[in-house]
Amino acid sequence: MRQPQLPSRPSDLVSQPRREFLKHSGALALAASGVPLVCGELAAAEDKKTSETLVKILYDSLKEKQRKEVCFDWNHIDKDRGLLRTRLENNWKITKPSIKSSFYTTDQQVLIRDIFDGMTDPGWRDNWDQQLKDDVGGFGNRQSIAIFGKPGTDQFEFVLASRHMTLRCDGNSAEHVAFGGPILYAHDGEGTFEEPHHPSNVFWHQALAANKLYDMFDGKQRKQALVTSGMPSEELVGFRGPNGRFDGIAVTEFSRDQTEHLQSVLKLLLEPFRQSDRDEVIRCLKVQGGLDACRLAFYKEGDLGNDGLWDNWRLEGPSFVWYFRGKPHVHVWVNVADTPDVKLNSYQDSVGV
């Protein structure tokens, strides 16, 4: 499995270029508007695919009736949800049609799956499929997509949304942000209320790695890191800026081996996603001051089993939030940018799923 190439110290994180123009997307648009793709065309596209180029092919294949349902202007405002492109919820469909429905042709369904595969790491495919099987009955079931802007230009974004998943790809159209905007990944491996050690959860190893860092702390550090009350609501992952008040212990208080372990935790957090998104997270983190500008908090509230293995924890900086919530099952809310000026549009009244 590929790993992001992270240096040993946060201050050494290397900046990445902001925008990579998709020069070949027009050449890869093999399906003329309204004309179904055939197997040979799809195979040719597969040889050169990125998620962004496949979004262009998908867009060109959509009939006008389909576009009216799932395609929007870049800054489309929904009367109930606000700026729809940047919306984040833990259980929703961004548009009504499910991927696995008669609304989409078989070729279009294949393209959407390929877009998803391109957004994630190949070595994580089995884990993603397990999450999707458990939470929505498999890829495409109760899942939806939306396309904002015009694919093939320098301003478009594809959003995939369902229960326990909001992922994006944008070819760096959305300025300043990683992942194209805030994302959510989650898993309910055993029913709504998981056992304390989350034995079937595909993301729980991330929490185990973070808890190992807590075990490395001395008594003073543990006191700083552990928040005994006042755990923030899970959807509250907007940026606080450089002068914000953050929970937990400052990374600058870590020893060298603790900092190195935090770097390994960050690798695990990034591991499920494609390399270009990993690189963008690192670039954004570098701009805001690296991990040295962050704090790590563990929350005593919501400790399943009351075993001191903290189910809920949060790594946060001026414009970086990775919020892992393990009760009653895993929800992970992610919001990363190179400036705290980017505003979050999230579901404020949690539906608790």
C-alpha positions as CSV (number, residue, x, y, z in Angstrom):
1,M,0.0,0.0,0.0
2,R,1.4,3.4,-1.0
3,Q,2.3,5.8,1.9
4,P,2.6,9.6,1.8
5,Q,6.2,10.6,1.9
6,L,6.2,12.5,5.2
7,P,9.4,13.9,6.7
8,S,10.4,13.2,10.3
9,R,9.4,16.7,11.6
10,P,6.3,18.7,10.9
11,S,8.3,21.8,10.0
12,D,9.9,20.0,7.1
13,L,6.7,19.3,5.3
14,V,7.2,20.2,1.6
15,S,4.7,22.4,-0.3
16,Q,3.0,20.9,-3.3
17,P,1.7,22.8,-6.4
18,R,-1.8,24.2,-6.0
19,R,-3.4,23.4,-9.4
20,E,-2.8,20.6,-11.9
21,F,-4.7,21.4,-15.1
22,L,-6.4,18.5,-16.7
23,K,-5.1,18.9,-20.2
24,H,-6.2,15.6,-21.5
25,S,-9.8,15.6,-20.3
26,G,-11.2,16.8,-23.7
27,A,-9.3,14.0,-25.5
28,L,-10.7,11.5,-23.1
29,A,-14.3,12.6,-23.6
30,L,-15.1,9.7,-25.9
31,A,-18.8,9.7,-25.3
32,A,-20.6,12.5,-27.1
33,S,-23.4,14.2,-25.2
34,G,-26.3,11.8,-24.9
35,V,-24.5,8.9,-26.7
36,P,-24.1,5.8,-24.5
37,L,-20.6,4.5,-24.0
38,V,-19.6,1.2,-25.5
39,C,-17.1,-1.2,-24.1
40,G,-14.2,-0.3,-26.3
41,E,-14.5,3.4,-25.5
42,L,-14.7,2.6,-21.8
43,A,-11.7,0.4,-21.9
44,A,-9.7,3.1,-23.7
45,A,-10.7,5.7,-21.1
46,E,-9.7,3.2,-18.3
47,D,-6.1,3.1,-19.6
48,K,-5.6,6.9,-19.0
49,K,-8.2,7.5,-16.3
50,T,-8.2,9.9,-13.5
51,S,-11.3,10.5,-11.5
52,E,-11.5,14.0,-13.0
53,T,-11.3,12.8,-16.6
54,L,-13.9,10.2,-15.9
55,V,-16.2,12.8,-14.5
56,K,-15.9,14.6,-17.8
57,I,-16.9,11.4,-19.7
58,L,-19.8,10.8,-17.3
59,Y,-21.0,14.4,-17.7
60,D,-20.9,14.2,-21.5
61,S,-22.9,10.9,-21.5
62,L,-25.7,12.4,-19.4
63,K,-29.0,13.1,-21.1
64,E,-30.6,16.5,-20.6
65,K,-33.1,15.0,-18.2
66,Q,-30.4,13.5,-16.1
67,R,-28.4,16.8,-16.0
68,K,-31.4,18.6,-14.6
69,E,-31.4,16.2,-11.7
70,V,-27.8,15.9,-10.8
71,C,-25.9,18.8,-12.4
72,F,-25.7,22.3,-10.9
73,D,-24.0,25.7,-11.2
74,W,-20.7,26.0,-9.3
75,N,-22.3,28.1,-6.5
76,H,-25.8,26.6,-6.5
77,I,-27.8,27.5,-3.4
78,D,-30.3,24.9,-2.1
79,K,-33.2,26.5,-0.3
80,D,-32.8,24.0,2.6
81,R,-29.1,23.2,2.6
82,G,-27.4,26.4,1.5
83,L,-24.3,26.2,-0.7
84,L,-24.9,22.6,-1.8
85,R,-21.4,21.9,-3.2
86,T,-19.8,22.4,0.3
87,R,-22.5,20.6,2.3
88,L,-21.4,18.0,4.8
89,E,-23.7,15.5,6.6
90,N,-23.3,12.0,8.0
91,N,-26.4,10.5,6.4
92,W,-27.8,12.0,3.3
93,K,-28.2,11.9,-0.5
94,I,-27.1,15.1,-2.2
95,T,-29.5,14.3,-5.1
96,K,-32.5,12.0,-5.3
97,P,-31.4,9.3,-7.8
98,S,-29.5,6.4,-6.4
99,I,-26.4,5.3,-8.4
100,K,-27.7,1.8,-8.7
101,S,-31.1,2.6,-10.2
102,S,-32.6,2.9,-13.7
103,F,-31.9,6.6,-13.6
104,Y,-28.3,5.8,-14.8
105,T,-27.3,3.5,-17.6
106,T,-25.1,0.5,-16.8
107,D,-22.1,2.3,-18.4
108,Q,-22.7,5.3,-16.3
109,Q,-22.9,3.2,-13.2
110,V,-19.5,1.7,-14.1
111,L,-18.0,5.1,-14.6
112,I,-19.2,6.3,-11.3
113,R,-17.7,3.3,-9.6
114,D,-14.4,4.0,-11.5
115,I,-14.5,7.6,-10.3
116,F,-14.8,6.4,-6.7
117,D,-12.0,3.9,-7.2
118,G,-9.8,6.7,-8.5
119,M,-10.5,8.9,-5.5
120,T,-9.4,6.2,-3.1
121,D,-6.3,4.0,-2.6
122,P,-6.3,0.7,-4.5
123,G,-5.0,-1.1,-1.5
124,W,-8.0,0.0,0.5
125,R,-10.6,-1.2,-2.0
126,D,-11.7,-4.2,0.1
127,N,-12.1,-2.1,3.2
128,W,-14.2,0.5,1.3
129,D,-16.3,-2.3,-0.1
130,Q,-16.8,-3.8,3.4
131,Q,-17.9,-0.4,4.7
132,L,-20.3,0.1,1.8
133,K,-21.8,-3.4,2.2
134,D,-22.4,-2.9,5.9
135,D,-23.8,0.7,5.7
136,V,-25.7,0.9,2.4
137,G,-25.8,-2.7,1.1
138,G,-23.0,-2.3,-1.4
139,F,-21.7,0.4,-3.7
140,G,-24.4,2.3,-5.5
141,N,-27.3,1.5,-3.1
142,R,-28.7,4.5,-1.5
143,Q,-25.7,6.5,-2.8
144,S,-26.0,9.7,-4.9
145,I,-23.9,12.0,-6.9
146,A,-23.9,15.6,-8.0
147,I,-21.7,17.5,-10.4
148,F,-21.0,21.2,-10.0
149,G,-19.7,23.5,-12.7
150,K,-18.7,22.1,-16.1
151,P,-16.3,19.1,-16.2
152,G,-13.4,19.7,-18.5
153,T,-13.0,23.3,-17.4
154,D,-10.9,24.6,-14.5
155,Q,-14.0,24.8,-12.2
156,F,-16.0,21.7,-11.5
157,E,-16.5,19.2,-8.7
158,F,-18.0,15.8,-8.3
159,V,-19.6,14.9,-5.0
160,L,-20.6,11.4,-3.8
161,A,-22.9,11.3,-0.8
162,S,-24.7,8.7,1.2
163,R,-25.0,7.3,4.7
164,H,-21.5,7.4,6.2
165,M,-19.7,8.9,3.2
166,T,-19.2,12.3,1.6
167,L,-16.3,12.3,-0.8
168,R,-15.3,14.8,-3.5
169,C,-13.0,15.2,-6.5
170,D,-12.4,18.6,-8.2
171,G,-9.1,18.7,-10.1
172,N,-8.1,21.4,-7.6
173,S,-11.0,23.6,-8.8
174,A,-12.0,24.5,-5.2
175,E,-9.4,26.9,-4.1
176,H,-7.4,26.5,-0.8
177,V,-9.0,23.2,0.3
178,A,-7.9,19.6,0.4
179,F,-10.2,16.8,-0.8
180,G,-12.2,19.4,-2.7
181,G,-13.8,20.4,0.6
182,P,-14.9,18.8,3.8
183,I,-15.4,15.1,3.8
184,L,-16.8,12.3,6.0
185,Y,-16.0,8.7,6.2
186,A,-17.6,6.3,8.7
187,H,-18.6,2.7,9.4
188,D,-21.2,0.8,11.4
189,G,-19.7,-2.7,11.4
190,E,-21.9,-4.4,14.0
191,G,-25.2,-2.5,14.3
192,T,-25.8,1.0,15.6
193,F,-24.0,0.3,18.9
194,E,-20.6,-1.3,18.4
195,E,-18.7,-3.2,21.0
196,P,-16.0,-1.2,22.9
197,H,-13.1,-2.6,20.7
198,H,-15.0,-2.2,17.4
199,P,-13.8,-5.6,16.2
200,S,-15.5,-5.3,12.7
201,N,-14.8,-1.6,12.0
202,V,-12.5,-0.9,9.1
203,F,-11.3,2.5,10.5
204,W,-10.8,1.6,14.2
205,H,-7.1,0.9,13.7
206,Q,-6.7,4.7,13.3
207,A,-8.0,5.2,16.8
208,L,-5.8,2.4,18.2
209,A,-2.7,4.2,16.7
210,A,-3.8,7.5,18.3
211,N,-4.3,5.8,21.6
212,K,-0.8,4.3,21.5
213,L,0.4,7.9,21.4
214,Y,-1.6,8.7,24.5
215,D,0.1,5.7,26.2
216,M,3.4,7.3,25.3
217,F,2.6,10.5,27.2
218,D,3.8,11.0,30.7
219,G,1.4,12.0,33.5
220,K,1.6,15.7,32.8
221,Q,1.0,15.3,29.1
222,R,-2.0,13.0,29.7
223,K,-3.6,15.6,31.9
224,Q,-3.1,18.1,29.1
225,A,-4.4,15.8,26.4
226,L,-7.5,14.4,28.1
227,V,-10.7,16.5,28.0
228,T,-13.0,15.4,30.8
229,S,-16.1,17.3,29.8
230,G,-17.3,19.6,27.0
231,M,-16.7,17.3,24.0
232,P,-17.7,19.3,20.9
233,S,-20.6,18.2,18.7
234,E,-19.3,16.0,15.9
235,E,-20.4,18.2,13.0
236,L,-18.5,21.2,14.5
237,V,-15.4,21.0,12.4
238,G,-15.2,24.6,11.1
239,F,-11.8,26.4,11.4
240,R,-10.9,28.4,14.5
241,G,-7.9,30.2,12.9
242,P,-4.4,30.8,14.4
243,N,-5.9,32.5,17.5
244,G,-8.5,29.9,18.2
245,R,-8.7,28.0,21.4
246,F,-8.1,24.3,20.8
247,D,-8.6,21.3,23.1
248,G,-5.8,19.1,24.2
249,I,-2.0,19.1,24.2
250,A,0.1,21.2,21.8
251,V,2.3,19.1,19.4
252,T,5.2,21.4,20.4
253,E,5.0,19.7,23.8
254,F,5.8,16.3,22.3
255,S,9.1,14.5,22.5
256,R,10.8,13.5,19.3
257,D,9.6,9.9,19.4
258,Q,6.0,11.1,20.1
259,T,6.2,13.5,17.2
260,E,7.4,10.7,15.0
261,H,4.5,8.5,16.1
262,L,2.1,11.3,15.4
263,Q,3.5,11.4,11.8
264,S,2.7,7.7,11.6
265,V,-0.9,8.3,12.8
266,L,-1.2,11.0,10.1
267,K,-0.1,8.4,7.5
268,L,-2.8,6.1,8.6
269,L,-5.4,8.8,8.4
270,L,-4.4,9.6,4.8
271,E,-3.9,6.0,3.7
272,P,-7.4,5.3,2.4
273,F,-7.2,8.2,-0.1
274,R,-5.4,8.8,-3.4
275,Q,-1.9,10.2,-3.5
276,S,-2.9,13.6,-5.0
277,D,-5.3,14.2,-2.1
278,R,-2.7,13.1,0.5
279,D,-0.2,15.5,-1.1
280,E,-2.8,18.3,-0.9
281,V,-3.4,17.7,2.8
282,I,0.3,17.9,3.5
283,R,0.6,21.1,1.5
284,C,-2.3,22.7,3.4
285,L,-0.8,21.6,6.7
286,K,2.6,23.1,5.8
287,V,1.0,26.5,4.9
288,Q,-0.7,26.7,8.3
289,G,2.4,25.8,10.3
290,G,2.6,22.1,10.1
291,L,1.7,19.7,12.9
292,D,3.6,22.0,15.3
293,A,0.6,24.4,14.9
294,C,-1.9,21.6,16.0
295,R,-3.2,20.1,19.2
296,L,-4.3,16.6,20.0
297,A,-7.2,16.0,22.3
298,F,-8.8,12.8,23.7
299,Y,-12.3,12.9,25.2
300,K,-13.3,11.0,28.3
301,E,-17.0,11.4,27.3
302,G,-18.2,8.6,25.1
303,D,-15.7,6.0,26.3
304,L,-17.3,2.8,25.3
305,G,-16.7,0.2,28.0
306,N,-15.2,2.8,30.3
307,D,-11.8,1.1,29.6
308,G,-9.6,4.2,29.1
309,L,-9.3,3.4,25.4
310,W,-10.5,6.7,24.1
311,D,-13.1,6.3,21.3
312,N,-13.2,10.0,20.5
313,W,-10.2,12.2,19.7
314,R,-9.4,15.2,17.6
315,L,-6.3,16.6,15.8
316,E,-6.8,20.3,15.1
317,G,-4.9,23.3,13.9
318,P,-5.8,26.7,12.5
319,S,-7.3,25.3,9.3
320,F,-7.0,21.6,9.9
321,V,-9.6,19.3,11.7
322,W,-9.6,15.5,11.8
323,Y,-12.3,14.6,14.3
324,F,-12.6,10.8,15.1
325,R,-15.9,9.9,16.8
326,G,-16.2,6.3,18.0
327,K,-19.5,6.3,19.8
328,P,-21.9,4.7,19.1
329,H,-20.0,3.7,16.0
330,V,-17.3,5.4,13.9
331,H,-17.8,8.8,12.2
332,V,-14.8,10.7,11.0
333,W,-15.2,14.4,10.0
334,V,-12.4,15.9,8.0
335,N,-11.9,19.6,7.1
336,V,-8.5,20.8,5.7
337,A,-7.5,24.0,4.0
338,D,-4.5,26.3,3.7
339,T,-6.5,29.2,5.2
340,P,-9.0,29.4,8.0
341,D,-11.1,31.8,5.9
342,V,-12.8,28.8,4.2
343,K,-16.3,28.5,5.7
344,L,-18.0,25.1,6.5
345,N,-21.5,24.3,5.5
346,S,-22.5,21.3,7.7
347,Y,-25.6,19.7,9.0
348,Q,-26.1,21.4,12.4
349,D,-28.9,19.3,13.7
350,S,-27.3,15.8,13.8
351,V,-29.6,13.0,12.9
352,G,-27.6,10.8,15.2
353,V,-26.9,7.9,12.9
